Amino acid sequence: MKHRTFFWFFLPTGLAMILFIAAPLVSIITQSLFAPHEAVFVTVENCGPFGCKEETTIDQSATAALREAEPMGRFVGLSVYLDRGHLAVAEVAEAWRTSESIGEFFGTIYNLPFYRALAFTLTYTFVCTPLLIILGFFIAISVNSLHRHLKGLVIFFSLLPMIVTPLVGSLILFWMIDSRGVLGNLLSYLADDPDLSLKASSPLMWTSIIIYGIWNSAPFAFVVFYAGLQTQPKDTLEAAQIDGATRWQQIRFVTIPHLMPLVTFVALIQLMDNFRVFEPIVGFSAQAHATSLSWIIFNDLGGETQQLSAAATTSVLTVIGVAILLSPVLVRTWRDFKGRS
């Protein structure tokens, strides 16, 4: 393809990437370096029949003029990244200096909002991603071995979690694990504890959200793997059967190597998606037990006092976290590509 032809072919895509990816990224990075202006206070003396007294009030006109002159706020550099609401460098250093054990150190920094959210985000990502890949793979293998008259019905039910809106799905499961719900009553009966509540326990709430995440995302892996199974060479499978390979050996040495590029693709998509976990936390009303980086952004942007700088800083840290998570997979993909070249 000629350079000129390629340029005009790529131009719409490049403009869309600049408009919807590069520009917002530059915007949040810039906003994270600024903090809101502090209010301008003025002290006035009010005199009355019983004497005079001084009162300190906000000078609305001066504050408004300052914000109009510098709408982005005052430049603070990386101080927002280092404050207690984010990386909390001073607090982490103090905890490291005063803690007598590693457990005590992690217990101290877990109380910091950013690290508490990061702990849940990483746990959710590293538990959900491999389990949903495994579940989606075995669903695809099972459906592929069914009679053709049954495949359509089973595929339909397997895709139901993808059809349901994530927030609605989390709300449904949240009602089911309520003490008055089906699962809540069943667990109370099995544990012989009428006071058992999944909503009152952080470990049980984490487990519920992770189970929901696997249930909601496994159909995507199933669709990808099932499509990949349709392209699997039948000659290779027949050769393995003639050589006396068992069903498990056929899956291990023939099917899995054939689907490995798709496993990499699903892992990339799900790592990005799971690291941005948000809907289950809102649907489960789990803010008291589990928060994520995306929930912190939502919380900073909500309310009357929108903390744009804090939200932008958390967004940048989230982008960096996603890049770190994806780097090993991308490096491996690049090496495989170079090896085939």
N, C-alpha and C positions, 0 to 999 in steps of 0.2 A: 504494500500500500504506500502510495506517495505521501510525503510529509504534508503537503497541502490538503490532500483528501483526508488524512488522519486528523489534521487540525480541525477541519469543519465537522468531522464526525464526532470528535471528542468535545467540541466547544459547548454544546448544551449541557453535557454531563459535568464539565469543569465549572461552568457558571453555577449550576445547581449546588455543587460541592462547596464552592466559595460562599454562596449565599446562605446555605442552610447548615454548613459544618464549620468552615473556617471563620466566618464572621461572628457567629455566636461564641465560638471558642475564644477568639480575640477579645470579645466584649466581656466575658466573665473573668478572663485573666486580668484585664484592665480594671474592672470593678473591684476585684479582690485586693487591689493595691491601694484602695481609697476607703476611708471611713467617714461616716456622717459627721457633719459639723457639730461641734458642741454649742449648746445654747448660750447666747450672750446675756449675762446677768447684769442688772443695774441696781444700785442701791439708792433709794429715794427716802427723803425724810418727810413724814406726814405729821402735821401739827394739828392738834385739836384743843378743845376746851380743857382737857386734862393733861396737856403737855405734848411733847413731840417724841416720836419714835421712828427708828429706821426700819425699812422693809426692803427685802431683796426680791426682785421680780425679774421675769424674763423680758428682755427688750425684743419684742416681736419684730419691730421694723428692722433693727440691726441684724437679727438672726435671719430674717427673710432676705435681706440684702446680701448677706454673706452666702446664703445658699444659692441665690440667683447669680452671684459673681462666679462661684465655683460649684456648678450643679452636681458634679461627681463626688464632691466632698473633699476632705483634706487628705493629702498624700501621706500614707503611713508605711509604705513599703511592705515588708513581709511580717509586720507586727501582728496582723490579723491571723496569719498562719500559725504564729507562735503563741497566741494567747490561750487562756484556759479552755475556751470553747472549741479549740481545734487540736493542734499538736501538743499544746501545753508543755512546752520545753522546760520551763522553770519547775513546774509541778512534777514532771517525770524525773528530772535531775534530783529534786529533793526527796522523792520517793526512793530512788536508787541509793541515795546517800544514807537514808535513815532506816530502810528496810533491813531486817535481819535474815531474811530468806527470800528465795525467788518467788515462793507462793505469796508471801506478804507483799512483795513488790507488785506482782500482777493483780493482787486484790486491791491495792491502792489505786493503780492506774485504771482499773476497771470501773471505778466510781466516776472517772472523768467522762463526760458525755460523748466525746468523739471516739474514744477507745472502746467504750461500751457498745456504741453503734458498730464500730469496726469489727468487734468480736462476733457479734451476731451475724453481720454481713458475710464475714469469711466462713463462719460455721455453716451458714445456709448455702453458700456457694460451693464449698468443698464436699458437703454431704449430698446436696441435691444433684449436682452435675453428674458424678459417676453413677449414682443409683438410677437416675432417670435414663441414662444411656443404656445401662444394663437392662432395665425394665422394658424400655422401648425395643431393644434388640430381641429379647425373648418373646415379646408380643408379636414382632414381625416374623420371627421364625415359626411361631405357633400358627399364626394366620396363614402363612405361606404354605403350610402343610395340610390345611383344611381342604375339604371338598369344595369345589368351585361354587356350589349352590349355597354354601354357608358363609363364604368369604364376605360377601356384600353386607350381610347382617352384622357379622362380627366387626367388620371395619367401621360400620356406622356407630356402633356402641363404643368402639375404641376411640373414636374421634370426638365423642361428646364433651370431654373436658376442654377441647380446643374451641368448641362451639360456644360454650358458656363464657360470658364475660368474666375476666379474672376477679374483679371486685365482687360480682354477684356470686361467683363460685365460692369465694372465701366467706362471704356472708352466710351462704347456705351451710357450709361446714361449721361455721361459728355457731349457728343456731342448733346444729346437730349435737355439738359437744357441750351445749348448755346443760345445766343440771336438770332441766325439764325436757331436753332433747333426747333423741333415740340413743346416740352414742354415750351421752352423759349418764343416762339412766343405766345403760348396760354396764359401763365401767364401774359405776357405784355399786351395782349388784355383784359383779365379779370380784371387786375388791372388798366387799362386805363393809363398805364405809359410806353411809348415807350422806356424810358431809364432804365427800370427795368432790373437788371442783377443779376442772382443768384450767379455768380462768384465773384461779388463785395461785397457781404454781408456775414459776418461770420455766423449769425444765419441761413440764407437760405442755406449756404454751409453745415453747421452742419446737418440741416434737410435733405438735399439731400443725404448726406453720410449715415445717419441713415436709411433713407428709402431704400437705396440700400442694406444696411446690412441686413435689415429684409427680403427684396425680395430675396436676395441671399441665406440666411440660412434657411428660412421657409420650403423649400422642405425636408431638412434633418429631421426636426421635424415631418413633414407630413408622411414621409416614416416610421419612428419609430412608430408613433401613429397608423398609418393604419395597420401595422403589429400586433400591440398590440390588435387592435379591432377584428382581426381575431381569437384571442384566448379567446375572451370574452364569458363566459358561456351563452348560449341562454336560459337556464332554469331560470336564474336570471332575465333576461329581460322579459321573458314571465310572470313570477310571478309578476313583477312590473306592467305590462300592465293589468293583471287580477285584481290587487288591485286598478286600476284606476289612475295610475301615468301618468302624462302628459309627453310629449316628453322631456321638459326641466328637469323635475324631474327624468326621467330615466337617462339623461346625468349626472345630478348633483350627484345623490345618488348611481348610479350603474356603469356608464362608467368611470367617473373621478376617483373614488377610485380604480377601476381596473387598470387604467393607471398610477397611481401615481409613482410606481417604474420607469416607463419609463420617466415620467416628471423629476424625479431626475437625471436620466441618461442624458437626453437631456440638462438639466440645467448645469450639470458638463462639458459636452463637449463644449457647447456654451459659458460658462463663460471663459474657457481657450482660446477658439478661438477668441472671441470678445475682450478680453483684449490684444490680440496681433494684433489688427487691423493695417493693413499696406497698402494692395493693393488699397483700395478706395482712400486713401490720394494721392497715386502716380497717380492713374488713373484720379482723379479729378483735379490734380495739385493744391491741396488745402493747400500747405505748408504755405501760407500766412495767412490762416484762421484757420487751424486745423492741429495739429501735435500730434503724439502718441509716446509712449515709443519705439515702434518698429521702427518708422520713425527716432527717435533720434539715435538709434543704426545704422541704415542704413546711416544716414548723417555723423556720426562719422567715419564710415569705408570707406566713399567715399572720393574722392579728392586725391590730391598728398600727403597731410600730414594725414595719417591714425592715428586716435586717438584711439589706441587699448585699452588703460586703461580706457578711458571714455566710450567706447562701452561696455567693459566688466562690468564696474560698473553699467551701465544702465541695462544690461542683468541680473545681479544679483538682482537688485531692481525689475525687472519685474518678475523674478521667485518668489521672496518674495511676491509680490503683488498677483500673481496667487494663491499662497499657502494660503494667507489670505482670498481671495475670496472663495476658495473651502472649507475652514475649516468648516464653518457652515453646508454646505451640507454633507460633509463627516461625521461630528459628528452625524448629524441626521440619516444618513444611518447606522452608527455603532450602534446607540441606537435601531433603528428598527430591526436590525439583532439580537442584544442581546435579545430584547423583544420576537422575534419569537423563539429564541433558548430556 
